[in-house]
Structures are given as C-alpha cells and as structure tokens.
C-alpha cells in the first residue's frame, strides 16, 4: 500500500468517526433519548426478574399485592364479586378488601393482560417494573422543565429518583411505587400556570386519579406537596389566583371521585378501631440518623459497612437515606443562588425555596410523632425520661381518620423528590458560575461520580434465593377448583411454613392463588387481621372430630389439606381420613380436597 492510499484510508476512517460522533450527538439531542435511556437502565436493573416474569415472586407483601390486583380485576370484570368491599380472603368476614391499600389503578392498567393470562404473577411483576420506569421518566420530564431543557441534569435527576434507596426499598410494596405520579402532578401544575393550556389539567387529573386509587399513604404525601406548591405559587404572584382555582378544582374533583371508596375505608376504620397504636407509629417512623446511613447496595454503603460498629436503618419499614451527595449539591446550589441572586429571576429563586420546603416538610413528617435521633425517642433530662413531640403527634387527636398511617417514615420520599428537583435546578444555578462555564465537562463528571458512588445500586435487583420463589405456578388442586364453579368457601389447612423461607411464604401463597381461582378462602394475610382468625385457624389445623361441624357453622364447605406442610403434625395427617373421609374430591402427592 502506497503512502497516498494509506492517507486516503486514514481520512475515510476519520470521517467515519466524525459521522458516528455526530450521529451519537443527534441521538442524544433527540426527544426520544431520555425514554430509551430509562427503558434500558430499568431493564438492566430488573433483568433477573424479567427472566422469571411469570414464575418469580417471593412471599409476603408481593404475593398479597398480586392477589389484590387479581381480585380488583375480577371485580371489574364482574367475576364472582357480589360486593367489592367483601374480598375472597378471610371468609366469612366482611369488608376484607378494606384491610389494606386499594391498588385499583395498577389493576386497571394491567387489565388487558388478563386477556392473555390468568396468572396473577405476570401483571404484578410487569407493573412493578413499569412503575420504576415511570418514576425515572416522570422525574426526567419535570427536571427538563426545571433545568430549562438541560438533558444532562434531567437524566441525573430521573435516575436518582428511580433508583433512590426508598424507591428500591419499595420493590415489593407496589402501592408505594405510585409516587411516580408526583413529578407528573407538579409538572402539570407548573405547565398550566405558565401556558394556561387545559391539556395540563387533564394530565393533572389522570395523575391524581392514579395515585388516589393506588395508595392512601402516597395520596397524603402528594396532597401535602400540592398544598405547599399552590401556596408558594400564590405567594410568588397573586395573578396566579384564577389559575390556582382551576388547579384546586381539579384536585377537588379527584378527591370527590375517590370519596366513595375513601368513605368505605373510614367507615371500616371507625367500626373496627382499625388504627395503629402510638408505639407502632414510633417503631415505623424515621430516625435522624437514617438520613446519613447509606444502604448496603451502594458503594458508600459497602465502605460504611467496613466499620464493624455500623448499624442498619432504625426505621422498621423503609429506607430514608436520600444521599449525602444530594444534600451537598443542594447546599452548594443554595449558596451559589445567594451569591448570584441578581443574575437569577425572582420566580426561580422562590421555586428553589418551594422545593426545599417540600423536602423539609417530608423530613419532619417522616420523623413521626416524636423525635428519634437514633432508635430511641425517650431522652433522660434531669433524671427523668422525656419525649420531644413533633407535629405528627397531633394527628392522633386532631385527625383520627389518618390513624391508619403506621409507616409514616415513608414520607421521606418527599425528601428524595425535593432533592431531585433541586438537582435539576442546579443546572441553571451552576451555569452562572465561571468554573462551570470553563470546566463544564469536568464538573459534570464529578457530579456523576459523586452521585454514582453515593446512590446508584451496584447490584441488580436482589431476588429471594429460596427455590420456591422461582417456581411458582398454580397448583393442580387450584386448577381443579377453578374448573369446578360449585367449589367455594374453602379452608386450606397448613400446619407449618416451608423450611428456610424468609417471610410467610405458605400463608401468602394461598392468598396469591385465591387471585387465580377467585373463590372464597378462610385463609388470609393483610395489615389488619380479624380478631378471632388466628385462634380459629390454629384450632382447625389440629383437626379434631368436632372441627367439620364448626367449619360448616361459619359457612365453610370445602377443605384442602396440604400434606407437605403437615410434616410437623404426622398424627393429625394420619387422622384426616377418619375426620374428613377417605374419598377426597381431588388428591395428588401434596393436596387433598374434601367436601364437608
């Protein structure tokens, strides 16, 4: 090859590199890049779950939430649902659908999946992953608005919000993930204020309805943020009054639409005193230290736990760590904003203060009724133990309807939300500094590195290692029940759980498949338990001679005996034919179905 040919090839290769670079730049600048990015990182994190989308589900709340969705869908399609509030668990108790969160909206959006599968695991896993995806996208859209179109900071804000510790702690609490609507709600309000376009009111209503029919907890947190936003906007400019009236009307409309269901929950709470004690609320509130202890799945968490005296989160319900890095960036933003205040418009500065206020509101609320610096809320002063009351302590007396809020520490999601908004706004603030103007790439790389080591998970979604979590499918006995509509009002007898499972697998497995066959079962699992259930079930498990008549007296008609989970009571299992008969309607290596 001569020198001229080599030069030509080198020039061609250089041109190809330029074309690739320009293509990547054009792709990054396209309006679709953010959506594709969040789809990619979401699938990357959840890929282990995607690979077992129809069979993987751990016990506990995951199975319960999958049942809630299936039951909602059965009622929507009017399949064996004479009264919505009377669910098909804890039979014959009434109002059992009101024992926990409603989750109607995720049930509605996954309803088309019922056309192709009756496996309740698939819709649950899909909507869980989709909720994370929507958390990233919704914060990205809000951040694009707040950063004035700075895609880099918008991507960072969306990534941190999607994969923040409190969000990852909610992987198996689908109702909590409905908070992805909050960025869309705030964005709709801000867009309507700026443009007066009614389509943003429609978006606001739809976002509100999703969260209203998904989780009462997240509704309360969202309404707190909305109230602060509306008050702040009115302070910013009195001329916004008429537009804020329209926003308020949409919020009121959403409340009215949800009121019939909310009133049922309040009625049930009053009639059954279904509220949590002050001690339970204290246990599930956040300690101040929880905001500075990184979780194990981050780089900083791994470094922190090299310290043998390290302690886990004091919050028994969730993680409240929002990242030291985000607080540092927010403080830097506030300092620069103060220094460069003349270069920034007043409205921007007030919006920055507004989001900081939302974060402060979430922080104080998450601390619960009394101040906990660590795990204790009682402090010794002058040889006497005293508690430092916080605003939430007034809820017990002033707003008893909110007595159902045990896990008040979940309000720390408002802190994460606010910090992500401030991160997006820092794009505008930093643009006023010389160091960012001269070293934009270096400063940006530093922020990415800081956020990555502090907040981004270094592992994919952790799955339950127990084999039972991976091989779920409706047992043959439940297929038999589903195929025989006359079989209803069932009790499933299990004397023990599976060995080495982490949390109530067998009990919630029965509930899960109640979402498959859609028949009434005596068994149940929820945040509220009927007063006599545990004692009655324990009595039935021993299967004495008088149990069949007692079962029939409360309306039960069929019994399923799970022999695999009766190995701890072989004498009872041996006596089953004498009490229930030696000719079951259905029998296999594990289950036997009897008619009383």
C-alpha positions as CSV (number, residue, x, y, z in Angstrom):
1,X,0.0,0.0,0.0
2,X,1.5,3.4,-1.1
3,X,1.5,6.5,1.1
4,X,-1.3,8.1,-0.9
5,X,-3.6,5.1,-0.4
6,X,-2.8,4.9,3.4
7,X,-3.6,8.7,3.7
8,X,-6.9,8.2,1.9
9,X,-7.9,5.3,4.2
10,X,-6.9,7.2,7.3
11,X,-9.0,10.2,6.1
12,X,-12.0,7.9,5.4
13,X,-11.7,6.3,8.8
14,X,-11.6,9.7,10.5
15,X,-14.7,10.8,8.5
16,X,-16.5,7.7,9.7
17,X,-15.6,8.5,13.3
18,X,-16.9,12.0,12.8
19,X,-20.1,10.7,11.4
20,X,-20.5,8.3,14.4
21,X,-19.9,11.1,16.8
22,X,-22.4,13.4,15.0
23,X,-24.9,10.6,15.0
24,X,-24.5,10.0,18.7
25,X,-24.9,13.7,19.4
26,X,-28.0,13.8,17.3
27,X,-29.4,10.7,19.1
28,X,-28.6,12.3,22.5
29,X,-30.4,15.5,21.5
30,X,-33.4,13.7,20.2
31,X,-36.6,13.8,22.2
32,X,-36.6,10.0,22.5
33,X,-33.2,9.6,24.1
34,X,-34.4,10.1,27.7
35,X,-37.2,7.5,27.3
36,X,-34.9,4.9,25.7
37,X,-32.2,5.6,28.4
38,X,-34.7,4.9,31.2
39,X,-36.1,1.8,29.5
40,X,-32.5,0.5,29.2
41,X,-31.4,1.1,32.8
42,X,-34.7,-0.2,34.1
43,X,-34.4,-3.4,32.2
44,X,-30.8,-3.7,33.1
45,X,-31.5,-3.5,36.8
46,X,-34.6,-5.7,36.7
47,X,-33.3,-8.3,34.2
48,X,-33.1,-11.1,36.7
49,X,-36.9,-10.6,37.4
50,X,-37.6,-10.2,33.7
51,X,-36.1,-13.6,33.0
52,X,-38.6,-15.1,35.5
53,X,-41.5,-12.8,34.9
54,X,-44.2,-15.4,35.2
55,X,-42.8,-17.6,37.9
56,X,-40.8,-15.5,40.3
57,X,-42.5,-13.9,43.3
58,X,-41.3,-14.0,47.0
59,X,-43.8,-14.5,49.8
60,X,-45.3,-11.8,52.0
61,X,-46.4,-8.5,50.5
62,X,-45.5,-9.4,47.0
63,X,-48.0,-12.3,46.9
64,X,-50.6,-10.3,48.7
65,X,-50.3,-7.3,46.2
66,X,-50.5,-9.7,43.3
67,X,-53.7,-11.1,44.8
68,X,-55.1,-7.5,45.4
69,X,-54.6,-6.8,41.7
70,X,-56.2,-10.0,40.6
71,X,-59.2,-9.5,42.9
72,X,-59.7,-6.0,41.6
73,X,-59.7,-7.3,38.0
74,X,-62.2,-10.0,38.9
75,X,-64.5,-7.3,40.3
76,X,-64.0,-5.0,37.3
77,X,-65.0,-8.0,35.1
78,X,-67.8,-8.9,37.5
79,X,-66.5,-12.4,38.1
80,X,-67.6,-13.8,41.4
81,X,-67.6,-10.4,43.1
82,X,-71.1,-9.7,44.5
83,X,-69.7,-6.8,46.7
84,X,-66.4,-5.1,46.1
85,X,-65.6,-4.5,49.8
86,X,-66.0,-8.2,50.6
87,X,-62.9,-9.8,49.3
88,X,-62.4,-13.5,48.9
89,X,-59.9,-13.9,51.8
90,X,-60.7,-14.2,55.5
91,X,-64.1,-15.7,54.5
92,X,-66.7,-15.3,56.0
93,X,-65.6,-11.9,57.4
94,X,-66.9,-8.8,55.6
95,X,-65.0,-5.7,54.3
96,X,-61.9,-7.7,53.8
97,X,-60.9,-5.7,50.7
98,X,-60.5,-2.7,53.1
99,X,-57.8,-4.4,55.2
100,X,-55.0,-2.9,53.2
101,X,-54.2,-0.5,50.3
102,X,-56.6,-0.4,47.4
103,X,-54.3,-0.6,44.3
104,X,-57.2,-0.3,41.8
105,X,-55.2,1.9,39.3
106,X,-52.4,-0.6,38.7
107,X,-55.1,-3.3,38.4
108,X,-56.8,-1.2,35.7
109,X,-53.7,-0.5,33.6
110,X,-52.8,-4.2,33.6
111,X,-56.3,-5.4,32.9
112,X,-55.5,-6.2,29.2
113,X,-53.0,-8.8,30.4
114,X,-56.0,-10.8,31.7
115,X,-56.9,-11.4,28.1
116,X,-53.7,-13.5,27.6
117,X,-53.1,-14.9,31.1
118,X,-54.8,-15.7,34.3
119,X,-51.5,-15.9,36.2
120,X,-51.6,-13.1,38.8
121,X,-47.8,-13.1,39.0
122,X,-47.2,-11.7,35.5
123,X,-49.3,-8.5,35.8
124,X,-47.8,-7.8,39.2
125,X,-44.2,-8.2,38.1
126,X,-44.8,-6.1,34.9
127,X,-46.5,-3.2,36.7
128,X,-43.8,-3.2,39.4
129,X,-41.0,-2.8,36.8
130,X,-43.2,-0.3,34.8
131,X,-43.7,1.8,38.0
132,X,-39.9,2.2,38.4
133,X,-39.6,3.1,34.7
134,X,-42.3,5.7,35.1
135,X,-40.6,7.1,38.2
136,X,-37.5,7.8,36.1
137,X,-39.4,9.2,33.2
138,X,-41.7,11.4,35.2
139,X,-38.9,13.0,37.2
140,X,-36.9,13.4,34.0
141,X,-39.8,15.3,32.4
142,X,-40.2,17.5,35.5
143,X,-36.4,18.0,35.6
144,X,-36.3,19.0,32.0
145,X,-38.8,21.8,32.8
146,X,-37.0,22.9,36.0
147,X,-33.5,22.8,34.4
148,X,-34.8,24.7,31.4
149,X,-34.0,21.9,29.0
150,X,-30.7,20.7,30.4
151,X,-30.9,17.0,29.5
152,X,-27.8,16.0,31.4
153,X,-29.2,17.2,34.8
154,X,-32.6,15.9,33.9
155,X,-31.2,12.4,33.3
156,X,-29.4,12.5,36.6
157,X,-32.5,13.6,38.5
158,X,-34.6,10.9,36.9
159,X,-32.0,8.2,37.6
160,X,-31.6,9.2,41.2
161,X,-35.4,9.3,41.8
162,X,-36.0,6.0,40.1
163,X,-33.2,4.2,42.0
164,X,-33.2,6.1,45.2
165,X,-33.0,3.9,48.3
166,X,-36.6,4.5,49.4
167,X,-37.8,3.5,46.0
168,X,-35.7,0.3,45.9
169,X,-37.0,-0.5,49.4
170,X,-40.5,-0.4,47.9
171,X,-39.7,-3.1,45.3
172,X,-42.2,-5.4,46.9
173,X,-44.6,-2.7,48.1
174,X,-46.3,-1.8,44.8
175,X,-48.6,0.7,46.4
176,X,-45.7,2.9,47.5
177,X,-44.4,3.0,43.9
178,X,-47.4,5.0,42.8
179,X,-45.4,8.0,44.0
180,X,-44.1,8.2,40.4
181,X,-47.2,10.3,39.8
182,X,-46.0,13.1,42.0
183,X,-43.5,14.6,39.5
184,X,-46.2,14.5,36.8
185,X,-48.6,16.2,39.1
186,X,-46.2,19.1,39.9
187,X,-45.2,19.3,36.3
188,X,-48.8,19.6,35.2
189,X,-49.4,22.4,37.7
190,X,-46.3,24.4,36.7
191,X,-47.1,23.9,32.9
192,X,-50.7,25.0,33.4
193,X,-49.6,28.1,35.3
194,X,-47.1,29.0,32.5
195,X,-49.3,28.2,29.5
196,X,-53.0,28.1,30.6
197,X,-53.4,25.1,28.3
198,X,-56.2,22.8,29.6
199,X,-54.5,19.6,28.5
200,X,-52.3,20.0,31.6
201,X,-55.3,20.0,33.8
202,X,-56.3,16.7,32.1
203,X,-52.8,15.3,32.8
204,X,-53.1,16.5,36.4
205,X,-56.5,14.8,36.9
206,X,-55.3,11.5,35.4
207,X,-52.1,11.5,37.6
208,X,-54.2,12.3,40.6
209,X,-56.7,9.6,39.9
210,X,-53.9,7.0,39.5
211,X,-52.3,7.8,42.9
212,X,-55.7,8.2,44.6
213,X,-56.7,4.7,43.6
214,X,-53.3,3.2,44.3
215,X,-52.3,4.2,47.8
216,X,-53.8,6.3,50.6
217,X,-50.3,6.9,52.0
218,X,-49.0,8.4,48.8
219,X,-52.2,10.4,48.4
220,X,-51.5,12.1,51.7
221,X,-47.9,12.8,50.8
222,X,-48.9,14.1,47.3
223,X,-51.6,16.4,48.8
224,X,-49.0,17.8,51.3
225,X,-46.7,18.7,48.3
226,X,-49.6,20.0,46.2
227,X,-50.8,22.3,49.1
228,X,-47.3,23.7,49.5
229,X,-46.8,24.2,45.8
230,X,-50.1,26.1,45.5
231,X,-49.4,28.3,48.5
232,X,-45.9,29.1,47.1
233,X,-47.2,29.9,43.7
234,X,-49.8,32.3,45.2
235,X,-47.0,34.0,47.1
236,X,-44.8,34.2,44.0
237,X,-47.6,36.0,42.1
238,X,-51.1,37.0,43.1
239,X,-52.0,36.9,39.5
240,X,-51.9,33.1,39.5
241,X,-55.0,33.1,41.7
242,X,-57.5,32.2,39.0
243,X,-55.3,29.5,37.5
244,X,-54.7,28.1,41.0
245,X,-58.5,28.0,41.5
246,X,-58.7,25.8,38.4
247,X,-55.9,23.6,39.8
248,X,-57.7,23.4,43.1
249,X,-61.0,22.5,41.3
250,X,-59.2,19.5,39.6
251,X,-57.7,18.3,42.9
252,X,-61.2,18.6,44.5
253,X,-62.7,16.7,41.6
254,X,-60.2,13.9,42.1
255,X,-61.0,13.8,45.8
256,X,-64.7,13.6,45.0
257,X,-64.2,10.7,42.6
258,X,-62.2,8.8,45.2
259,X,-64.5,9.8,48.1
260,X,-66.9,6.8,47.9
261,X,-64.1,4.4,48.3
262,X,-62.3,6.6,50.9
263,X,-65.6,6.8,52.9
264,X,-65.7,3.0,53.0
265,X,-62.2,2.8,54.4
266,X,-63.1,5.5,57.1
267,X,-66.3,3.6,58.0
268,X,-64.4,0.3,58.4
269,X,-61.7,2.1,60.4
270,X,-64.3,3.6,62.8
271,X,-66.3,0.4,63.2
272,X,-63.4,-1.8,63.8
273,X,-61.0,0.6,65.5
274,X,-58.5,-0.4,62.8
275,X,-55.9,2.1,63.7
276,X,-52.3,1.6,64.8
277,X,-51.1,2.5,68.3
278,X,-48.7,5.3,69.0
279,X,-46.0,2.7,69.8
280,X,-46.4,1.1,66.3
281,X,-46.2,4.5,64.7
282,X,-43.0,5.3,66.6
283,X,-41.5,2.0,65.5
284,X,-42.2,2.7,61.8
285,X,-41.0,6.3,61.8
286,X,-37.6,7.5,60.8
287,X,-34.7,8.4,62.9
288,X,-32.5,11.4,62.0
289,X,-29.5,9.1,61.7
290,X,-31.4,7.1,59.0
291,X,-30.8,10.1,56.6
292,X,-27.0,9.7,56.9
293,X,-26.6,5.9,56.9
294,X,-26.1,4.6,53.3
295,X,-27.7,1.3,52.3
296,X,-25.6,-1.8,51.6
297,X,-26.3,-1.8,47.8
298,X,-24.3,1.4,47.1
299,X,-20.5,2.0,47.0
300,X,-20.7,4.3,50.1
301,X,-22.8,1.6,51.8
302,X,-20.2,-1.0,51.2
303,X,-17.4,1.3,52.5
304,X,-19.5,2.3,55.5
305,X,-20.1,-1.3,56.5
306,X,-16.4,-2.0,56.7
307,X,-16.8,-0.4,60.1
308,X,-17.7,-3.2,62.5
309,X,-19.8,-0.9,64.6
310,X,-22.1,0.1,61.7
311,X,-25.8,-0.2,62.3
312,X,-28.7,-0.6,59.9
313,X,-31.7,1.7,59.5
314,X,-33.7,2.3,62.6
315,X,-36.8,2.6,60.6
316,X,-38.5,-0.8,60.7
317,X,-40.5,-0.1,57.5
318,X,-38.3,1.5,54.8
319,X,-35.0,3.3,54.0
320,X,-34.9,7.1,54.3
321,X,-31.3,7.7,53.1
322,X,-31.5,10.3,50.3
323,X,-27.8,10.7,49.7
324,X,-25.3,12.9,51.3
325,X,-24.3,13.9,47.8
326,X,-27.7,15.3,47.1
327,X,-27.7,17.4,50.2
328,X,-24.2,18.7,49.4
329,X,-25.3,19.7,45.9
330,X,-28.5,21.3,47.3
331,X,-26.4,23.4,49.8
332,X,-23.9,24.4,47.1
333,X,-26.9,25.4,44.9
334,X,-28.3,27.5,47.7
335,X,-25.0,29.2,48.3
336,X,-24.4,30.0,44.7
337,X,-28.0,31.1,44.3
338,X,-27.5,33.6,47.1
339,X,-24.2,34.9,45.7
340,X,-25.6,35.1,42.1
341,X,-29.1,36.2,43.2
342,X,-29.1,39.3,41.0
343,X,-28.5,37.1,37.9
344,X,-31.4,34.8,38.6
345,X,-35.1,35.8,38.2
346,X,-37.1,36.1,41.5
347,X,-39.6,33.4,40.4
348,X,-36.7,30.8,40.0
349,X,-35.3,31.6,43.5
350,X,-38.8,31.2,45.0
351,X,-39.3,27.9,43.3
352,X,-36.0,26.7,44.6
353,X,-37.2,27.7,48.1
354,X,-40.5,25.9,47.4
355,X,-38.9,22.6,46.7
356,X,-36.6,22.9,49.6
357,X,-39.8,23.5,51.7
358,X,-41.3,20.2,50.3
359,X,-38.1,18.4,51.4
360,X,-38.3,19.9,54.9
361,X,-41.9,19.0,55.1
362,X,-41.2,15.4,54.2
363,X,-38.3,15.2,56.6
364,X,-40.3,16.5,59.6
365,X,-43.3,14.3,58.8
366,X,-41.1,11.2,58.3
367,X,-39.8,11.6,61.9
368,X,-43.2,10.6,63.2
369,X,-44.8,11.6,66.5
370,X,-41.6,12.1,68.5
371,X,-38.0,13.0,67.6
372,X,-35.7,10.0,67.3
373,X,-32.1,10.8,66.7
374,X,-31.3,7.1,66.7
375,X,-33.6,4.3,67.7
376,X,-34.8,5.9,70.9
377,X,-37.4,8.6,71.3
378,X,-37.1,8.9,75.1
379,X,-34.3,11.0,76.5
380,X,-33.0,11.4,80.1
381,X,-33.3,15.0,81.3
382,X,-32.7,15.8,85.0
383,X,-33.1,12.0,85.8
384,X,-36.5,12.0,84.0
385,X,-37.3,10.4,80.6
386,X,-38.9,12.9,78.2
387,X,-40.1,12.7,74.6
388,X,-39.8,15.6,72.2
389,X,-43.1,15.9,70.4
390,X,-43.3,16.6,66.6
391,X,-46.3,17.8,64.5
392,X,-47.4,14.3,63.6
393,X,-48.2,13.6,67.3
394,X,-51.2,15.9,66.8
395,X,-52.7,13.5,64.2
396,X,-53.7,11.1,66.9
397,X,-56.2,13.7,68.3
398,X,-56.9,16.2,65.6
399,X,-57.1,13.9,62.5
400,X,-58.0,10.4,63.8
401,X,-59.0,9.4,60.2
402,X,-55.3,9.2,59.5
403,X,-54.8,6.7,62.3
404,X,-54.2,4.0,59.6
405,X,-50.8,5.6,58.8
406,X,-48.4,3.4,60.6
407,X,-45.4,3.7,58.3
408,X,-45.1,7.4,58.5
409,X,-41.4,7.1,57.7
410,X,-42.4,6.7,54.1
411,X,-42.9,10.4,53.9
412,X,-39.1,10.6,53.4
413,X,-39.9,10.0,49.7
414,X,-40.7,13.8,49.7
415,X,-37.1,14.5,50.7
416,X,-35.8,12.4,47.8
417,X,-38.3,14.1,45.4
418,X,-37.4,17.6,46.6
419,X,-33.6,16.9,46.3
420,X,-34.0,15.6,42.8
421,X,-35.9,18.8,41.8
422,X,-33.1,20.9,43.4
423,X,-30.6,18.9,41.5
424,X,-32.3,19.7,38.2
425,X,-32.5,23.4,39.1
426,X,-28.7,23.4,39.9
427,X,-28.2,23.3,36.1
428,X,-29.5,26.8,35.9
429,X,-27.6,28.0,39.0
430,X,-24.2,26.4,38.1
431,X,-24.4,27.9,34.6
432,X,-23.9,31.3,36.3
433,X,-20.5,30.3,37.7
434,X,-17.2,30.7,35.9
435,X,-15.9,27.3,37.0
436,X,-18.8,25.5,35.3
437,X,-18.6,27.7,32.2
438,X,-14.9,26.8,31.9
439,X,-14.9,23.3,33.2
440,X,-18.4,22.0,32.3
441,X,-17.2,18.5,31.4
442,X,-15.1,18.1,34.5
443,X,-17.8,19.5,36.8
444,X,-20.4,17.3,35.2
445,X,-18.2,14.2,35.5
446,X,-17.6,15.0,39.2
447,X,-21.3,15.2,39.9
448,X,-21.9,11.9,38.1
449,X,-19.2,10.2,40.1
450,X,-20.4,11.6,43.3
451,X,-24.0,10.5,42.7
452,X,-22.9,7.1,41.4
453,X,-20.8,6.1,44.4
454,X,-23.4,7.5,46.9
455,X,-26.8,6.5,45.5
456,X,-26.8,4.2,42.4
457,X,-27.2,0.5,43.2
458,X,-24.1,-1.6,42.4
459,X,-26.1,-4.8,42.1
460,X,-29.1,-5.8,40.0
461,X,-32.4,-6.3,41.8
462,X,-31.8,-8.8,44.7
463,X,-34.1,-11.8,44.3
464,X,-35.0,-14.2,47.1
465,X,-32.6,-17.1,46.9
466,X,-35.1,-19.7,48.0
467,X,-36.0,-22.1,45.2
468,X,-39.7,-21.7,46.0
469,X,-39.6,-18.1,44.9
470,X,-38.7,-19.1,41.3
471,X,-41.0,-22.0,40.6
472,X,-44.4,-20.5,41.3
473,X,-47.4,-21.6,39.3
474,X,-51.0,-22.5,40.2
475,X,-51.0,-26.0,41.9
476,X,-53.2,-28.6,40.2
477,X,-55.7,-28.6,43.1
478,X,-56.4,-24.9,42.4
479,X,-56.8,-25.6,38.7
480,X,-59.4,-28.2,39.7
481,X,-61.1,-25.6,41.9
482,X,-61.1,-23.1,39.1
483,X,-62.6,-25.6,36.7
484,X,-65.5,-26.5,39.1
485,X,-67.5,-23.4,39.9
486,X,-69.5,-25.2,42.5
487,X,-66.5,-25.4,44.8
488,X,-66.4,-22.4,47.0
489,X,-65.9,-21.2,50.6
490,X,-62.7,-23.1,51.2
491,X,-60.3,-23.5,54.1
492,X,-56.7,-24.6,53.3
493,X,-55.0,-26.3,56.2
494,X,-51.2,-25.9,56.6
495,X,-49.5,-26.6,59.9
496,X,-46.2,-25.0,59.1
497,X,-44.3,-22.9,56.6
498,X,-41.7,-24.0,54.1
499,X,-38.3,-24.5,55.6
500,X,-35.8,-21.7,55.4
501,X,-38.1,-19.2,53.7
502,X,-37.7,-15.6,54.8
503,X,-41.2,-14.5,55.4
504,X,-44.7,-16.2,55.5
505,X,-44.5,-17.9,52.1
506,X,-47.1,-20.6,52.5
507,X,-49.7,-18.4,54.1
508,X,-49.4,-15.8,51.3
509,X,-49.2,-18.4,48.6
510,X,-52.8,-19.4,49.4
511,X,-53.8,-15.8,49.1
512,X,-52.0,-15.5,45.8
513,X,-53.8,-18.4,44.2
514,X,-57.1,-17.1,45.6
515,X,-56.5,-14.4,42.9
516,X,-56.2,-17.2,40.4
517,X,-59.3,-19.4,41.2
518,X,-61.3,-16.5,42.6
519,X,-63.2,-18.5,45.3
520,X,-63.6,-17.6,48.9
521,X,-61.0,-18.9,51.3
522,X,-60.9,-18.8,55.0
523,X,-57.2,-18.1,54.9
524,X,-55.7,-14.6,54.7
525,X,-52.9,-12.1,55.1
526,X,-53.0,-8.3,55.4
527,X,-52.2,-5.3,57.5
528,X,-55.3,-6.0,59.6
529,X,-56.3,-9.4,60.9
530,X,-59.8,-10.4,62.1
531,X,-59.9,-10.7,65.9
532,X,-60.6,-14.4,66.1
533,X,-58.8,-15.6,62.9
534,X,-55.5,-16.8,64.4
535,X,-57.2,-18.7,67.2
536,X,-59.8,-20.3,64.9
537,X,-57.3,-21.3,62.3
538,X,-54.9,-22.8,65.0
539,X,-57.8,-24.8,66.3
540,X,-58.8,-26.1,62.8
541,X,-55.2,-27.0,62.0
542,X,-55.3,-29.6,64.8
543,X,-58.3,-31.1,63.0
544,X,-60.3,-32.5,65.9
545,X,-63.5,-34.5,65.4
546,X,-65.7,-31.5,66.1
547,X,-64.0,-29.2,63.6
548,X,-66.0,-30.1,60.4
549,X,-69.3,-29.1,62.1
550,X,-67.7,-25.9,63.4
551,X,-66.4,-25.2,59.9
552,X,-69.8,-25.7,58.5
553,X,-71.4,-23.5,61.1
554,X,-69.4,-20.4,59.9
555,X,-70.1,-21.2,56.2
556,X,-67.2,-23.2,55.0
557,X,-68.0,-26.0,52.6
558,X,-64.6,-27.4,51.4
559,X,-61.3,-28.3,53.0
560,X,-57.9,-28.6,51.3
561,X,-55.2,-30.4,53.3
562,X,-51.6,-29.5,52.3
563,X,-49.8,-32.7,53.4
564,X,-46.3,-31.2,52.5
565,X,-46.8,-28.6,55.2
566,X,-48.2,-31.1,57.8
567,X,-44.9,-33.0,58.3
568,X,-44.6,-31.4,61.8
569,X,-48.0,-33.0,62.7
570,X,-48.0,-36.5,61.3
571,X,-50.5,-37.7,63.8
572,X,-53.1,-35.2,62.5
573,X,-52.3,-36.0,58.9
574,X,-52.9,-39.7,59.7
575,X,-56.3,-38.9,61.2
576,X,-57.5,-36.9,58.2
577,X,-59.5,-39.8,56.6
578,X,-61.3,-40.5,59.9
579,X,-62.5,-36.9,60.1
580,X,-62.9,-35.7,56.5
581,X,-63.4,-39.1,54.8
582,X,-61.3,-41.4,52.8
583,X,-62.7,-40.3,49.4
584,X,-61.5,-36.8,48.6
585,X,-62.9,-35.0,45.6
586,X,-59.3,-34.4,44.4
587,X,-56.0,-35.8,45.5
588,X,-52.4,-35.7,44.4
589,X,-49.0,-36.2,46.1
590,X,-49.5,-33.0,48.1
591,X,-53.1,-31.8,48.2
592,X,-56.4,-33.4,49.1
593,X,-59.7,-31.6,48.6
594,X,-62.7,-32.7,50.7
595,X,-66.3,-31.6,50.8
596,X,-67.7,-31.0,54.2
